[in-house]
Amino acid sequence: MSIKIDVNKCVGCNKCLEICPGSLIYKNESNKAFIKYEKDCWGCTACLKECKFKAIKYYLGTDIGGNGAELYVEEVNDTLNWHITDKCGRDVIISTNRKQSNKY
């Protein structure tokens, strides 16, 4: 499990660097975010929720049933839309209310 950062979509806002609990995300010479050692990613998805530019995707490997699918988060008001895209390009969206996500 790991994240992938698209430097073409990254705007250099630093939010992913600030939120990563493992301090695993760095900046390159172009002020774009990157993860130095992808295998060290904890899979907490904190950076996905902070990135408003869809520059970070979470790789869902076969070890957790993802078979190479990718996940990204889109925030719309109080709703988090978790987009899961498989290798064939099919997109499944799971929506959660941000204000009630820790209710249980």
Secondary structure by P-SEA (a helix, b strand, c coil): cccccccccccccccccccccccccccccccbbbbccccccccccccccccccccbbbbbcccccccbbbbbbbbcccbbbbbbbcccbbbbbbbbcccccccc
